[in-house]
Amino acid sequence: MRGKVLEAGVGTGRLFIPLAQAGFQMEGIELSEEMLAICRAHCEAHQVEGKLMQGDLLALNQHDVYEAIIMPTGSVGLLGSDLEPLFRQFYEALQEGGRAIVDFAFPTDWSNVPSTSVVPLTEMSGLTLESKPLQIDWIEQSTTTLLKYEKWENGRCIETELQSFTLYWHKIATIEKMLREIGFRDVHVSSDYQYGKEPTVHSEIITIEAMK
């Protein structure tokens, strides 16, 4: 692959950085300027170069064309139930023969049991994340979780933030049909990061790859 690769929803650069280090000509787009600031700092720390843009995935700059557009780790689930506008944007932004590669996640591990994780920052400070599942909606095909972030310093909670976090999942056959109607061809489905592996009811990640 010699052309440009766009990571849609680049976040903090968790995959952007190793892909750039592997020699891919990476660009990234992210709606959150705060996320981009973290991504830029991570890129600088790892001496990685790549174009990072703040913007909406539904308003991609059509002056740029890409050999591939990727959206990994199921982050497409943040965008709601109607994905047709997103994939039409991808189609228009791809060069002829370019590929869209998108991961879809499923709530295979959904549980009503709350959980807490701890992230140390220094010897005297850290973060805690409490995750409280609220509901799974089979009609809207979504899960909603209440996230509570707390920042601790010297044994005291100095900052708290709450977030209602909703993720959507999608029927794969519907996505395949939609991609072909948009104009994509050679649509391939894999599961759990094993190319060509047929999905099962136990698959946590399903990857769809489609060529323009």
N, C-alpha and C positions, 0 to 999 in steps of 0.2 A: 504494500500500500504506500503510494508516493504522495497522494494528495492530502488536503487538509481534513482533519477529523474534528467535528464539533461535539463536545459533551454538553448535552442539554440538561440543565440543573446541576452545574458543576459542584455546588456546595463548597466544602472546605478543601477540595482537591484530593480527596482520598484515592481516587483512581486516575485523575488527571495527571498527577505527578509521576507515578510509575509508568504510565503510558508515554509521557513526554521523555522520561529517562530511557525508555526502550527505543526511542528514535522516531516516534510518530509526531507529525506536525499538528500539534494540538491547539484548539481554541475552545473556550468555555463560555457559556452564558448562564447567568443566574439572576433571579429577580431581586434577591436580598443583597443590598450593598454591604450589610454587616458580614454576611457569609463571604462575599468577595474579598473583603478586607482580610479575613482570616486566610482565605485561599492565597492571596498575594503574599502574605507573610510566610505561609508554608512553602510556597514556590521559591521565595527568596532564601529561606533557610536551606532548601535542598538544591539551590542553584539551578533552578528549572525556569526556562523561558517559555512563554506561550501567551497568546492573546486572550485576555479575560474581559468580558463585556457584561454590563448591567443591562438587563432588558427582559421583556416578556417573550416567552416561547411562542406565543400566538402572534407575534409581530416581528419575526426574524427579518434581518436585512437581506432582501432578495438580490442585492448586488454581489453577495458572497455565495459561492457554491462549494459544496463539500463532497469528498469522496465517500465519507461515512458520517452519519449522525448517530451517536450512541446515547442511550438513557439507561444506565445500569442500576442494579440493586433494587428494582421495584419502585423507584421514586415517581414513576408515572402514576402510581396510585394516589398521589397527592392532588391530582388535577381534576378529579371529579369523574362523572360517569360518561360524559360525551367526549370521546377522544378524536372524533373525525376532524375538527379544526386543527388539532395538533399535527396529525399525520398529513394533512394537506399542506401545512407549513413545511414539514420535513420533505415532502415530495418536491415542492417548488425549490427548496434550498439545496437539493442534491444534484450533482452532475449526472449526466446520462451514464447509466451503469453503476451509479453510487448506491450505497446500502444504508438502510435504517436498521439499527439493532437495538431492541428495547427489551428490558426485563420486566416481567409481571410477577408480583408476589401474591400469595394466597394465605388466608388466616388459618393455616393448618395447626398452629400452636395456640389458638385463641383459648383464653382461660379467664374466669371471673376472679382469679386470685391476684391481689395486688402484689407488686414486687418493688424492691428498692435496690439501687446500685450506688456505689460510692466511687468517686474519682478524686484521688489525692492530687493536690496542686503543689503544695510544699509540705514541710513537716508540720506546720501549724495551720494549714488551710486546705480546703477541698470543696467538692460539690457532691450533693446527693440528688438522685433522681428517683422520685416515687411515681410509679406507673399504676394507675387504677383503671382497669377496663370498665367501661360504662355500658356499652351495648353492642350487639352485632345485629345488623339490619339486613335480613335476607331479601327484602324487597328492593332496597336501594343498593344492595351488595356493598355494604360498607361496615367498618368497625370504628367505634369512637372510644378513645381512651383519654382520661384526664391525667396530664403530666404535671408534676409539681417539682420545680427546681429550687434547690436551696444552696446558698453559698455560705460556708462556715469559715470562721477565723478565730483562733484561740478558744475553741470550744463554744463559740456563740454563732447563732445564725444571723448574718448581717444583711441578707437579701433573699427574697422569695419571689418566684414567678410561676404563674399557673398557665397552662395551655391545654385547650381542647383539641385533640389530635385525631383527625378522621382520615382513614385510608379506604380506597375503593378497590375492588377487584373486578375482573372482566372475563366474560366467556371467551375462550380462545377462538372458537369457531367463528364467533361474531367479529372479532378483530381481524381474522384472516380474510373474511368476506369483505369487510370494509376496506382493507388494504388493496385488494384486487379491484374493487369498484373505483378507488381513487386512481389506479393506474399502475400500482406496484405489480411486479411479477416475481417468479421464483421465491415464493414465500415459504420459509422453512421454520419449523418449530423444534426446539430442543428443551431439555429440562435439566435442572441442577448443574448447569455449566458443563454438561457432557454433550458435545455436538452430535445431533442426530438422535439422541436418546428420547424415546417416546415418553410424554408425560403420563403420570399415573396419579391416583388420588392422593398419594403421599408426596408428590412433588411440591417443593416449597417455592422454587423459582422456575418460571418458564420463560425462555428467550425466543423472541420472534425476530427473524432476519428477513428483510424484504428488499428486493432490488428495483431500482427505477428503470 
